[in-house]
Amino acid sequence: PYAERSFTAAVAVRTDPSSPTDQLALFLHLTPEATADPARALREIAGKVTREIGVSPSFLIPVARDAVPKTEIGKIQRTRLRKGFEAGDFDDEVRRTQLLLGTAATVPDWFLRPVWQRAERVGTRPTASGRHTLVLAGGDPQA
């Protein structure tokens, strides 16, 4: 009930051209009912998509009706939306949604920084002479 169906499009996008996988971007025009509490509406939309399709949208992009390009017969032009997204045309909308929903992408760089340090040994077991074991834990520090 929060999105106008004829102005809603699910589009596969890539934020990194070298990435081997696509991400799901939902372009949608919110109904007047959704504008009262857009954060709630967007969370419900994302939850419904995840439950019913099994894919969590990476981007929820509320747009005006005229931002959804259509053909002369009214078919949504997803390719134009994808190209616009990848060119940065929707960066402001994406950022506004991230701030509204408080996603991880809104945490400033100075607030969270990875620190690599030596970990305490837990339950050591003897190794053969001349052999060593190196264990690395954590995510990619470049990500």
C-alpha positions in Angstrom: 0.0 0.0 0.0 3.0 2.3 0.2 4.2 2.3 -3.4 2.4 3.1 -6.6 2.8 -0.1 -8.6 2.9 1.6 -12.0 5.8 3.7 -10.8 7.8 1.0 -9.2 10.7 -0.9 -10.7 13.1 -3.6 -9.5 16.5 -3.2 -11.2 19.7 -5.1 -11.1 22.6 -2.6 -10.5 26.3 -2.7 -9.8 28.0 -0.2 -7.6 31.4 -1.5 -8.7 31.8 -2.4 -12.4 34.4 -5.1 -11.5 31.9 -6.8 -9.2 30.8 -10.3 -10.4 27.3 -9.9 -8.8 24.4 -7.5 -9.2 22.5 -5.8 -6.4 18.8 -5.1 -6.2 17.7 -1.5 -6.4 14.0 -0.7 -5.9 12.9 2.5 -7.5 9.5 3.5 -6.2 7.1 6.4 -6.0 5.6 6.5 -2.4 1.9 6.9 -2.0 0.5 9.7 0.2 -0.1 7.2 2.9 3.6 6.4 3.0 4.7 10.0 3.3 3.4 10.3 6.8 6.1 7.9 8.0 8.5 7.1 5.1 11.0 5.2 7.2 8.3 2.8 8.3 6.9 2.4 4.8 10.4 1.7 3.4 11.2 -0.9 6.1 7.9 -2.6 5.4 8.5 -2.6 1.6 12.0 -4.0 2.1 10.7 -6.7 4.5 7.9 -7.7 2.1 10.3 -8.0 -0.8 12.8 -10.1 1.3 10.0 -12.4 2.6 8.3 -13.0 -0.7 11.2 -13.0 -3.1 14.0 -14.0 -0.9 16.3 -11.2 -2.0 17.0 -8.2 0.2 17.0 -4.9 -1.7 20.4 -3.2 -1.4 18.9 0.2 -2.4 15.5 1.7 -1.8 15.1 4.7 -4.0 12.0 6.9 -3.6 11.5 9.0 -6.7 9.0 11.3 -8.2 6.7 9.9 -10.8 8.5 11.7 -13.6 11.8 10.1 -12.6 10.5 6.7 -13.7 11.1 6.6 -17.5 8.5 4.9 -19.6 8.0 4.0 -23.2 5.2 5.4 -25.3 3.0 2.5 -24.3 3.8 2.9 -20.6 6.5 0.2 -20.0 9.1 1.1 -17.4 12.6 1.5 -19.0 14.7 -0.4 -16.5 17.9 0.0 -18.6 17.6 3.8 -18.3 17.2 3.5 -14.5 20.2 1.2 -14.2 22.4 3.5 -16.3 21.2 6.5 -14.4 21.9 4.8 -11.1 25.4 3.7 -12.1 26.1 7.2 -13.4 25.3 8.6 -10.0 22.0 10.3 -10.9 20.3 8.8 -7.8 23.1 9.3 -5.3 21.2 12.0 -3.4 18.1 9.8 -3.1 20.1 6.8 -2.0 21.9 8.9 0.7 18.7 10.4 2.0 17.2 6.9 2.3 20.3 5.6 4.1 20.2 8.4 6.6 16.4 8.0 7.1 16.8 4.3 7.8 20.1 4.6 9.7 21.9 1.9 7.6 25.5 0.9 8.2 26.5 3.1 5.2 25.7 6.2 7.3 28.4 5.5 10.0 31.1 8.0 9.5 34.6 6.7 8.7 36.1 8.3 11.8 33.6 6.4 14.0 34.5 2.9 12.9 38.0 1.9 11.9 39.4 -1.6 11.7 42.3 -2.4 14.0 44.4 -5.4 13.5 46.2 -6.7 16.6 47.7 -9.9 17.9 45.1 -12.2 19.5 45.6 -14.2 22.7 46.3 -17.9 22.1 43.4 -20.1 23.1 44.0 -23.8 23.9 47.4 -24.2 22.2 48.5 -27.6 21.0 52.0 -28.5 20.2 53.1 -28.3 16.6 55.9 -30.2 14.9 59.3 -28.5 15.0 59.8 -25.9 12.3 56.0 -25.7 11.5 53.9 -22.7 12.3 50.2 -22.0 12.0 48.9 -18.5 11.1 45.2 -17.7 11.7 43.6 -14.5 10.4 40.2 -13.5 11.5 37.9 -10.6 10.5 36.8 -9.1 7.3 38.7 -7.5 4.5 40.2 -4.3 5.9 39.8 -2.7 2.4 36.0 -3.3 2.3 
